[in-house]
Amino acid sequence: MTKLAQALVEETLSEKNRLTEFDTDQTLLRKAKEDEIRMRLDEFARELSKVSKQRVKG
């Protein structure tokens, strides 16, 4: 393989690795946001249930 071809292959591989790292970071951020939203929804559901029970009691 010529040096130019080898350099192009190495450059392409390094770009591919950077994209993979970026995708992984984006996936982790998305998962963290989803977990935070689920936690807030669970908390809201508990509060809503508590208020509903209080209204029924009177």
Number of C-alpha atoms within 10 A of each C-alpha: 6 7 8 9 10 11 12 12 12 12 12 12 12 12 12 12 12 12 12 12 12 12 12 12 12 12 12 12 12 12 12 12 12 12 12 12 12 12 12 12 12 12 12 12 12 12 12 12 12 11 12 12 11 10 9 7 7 6
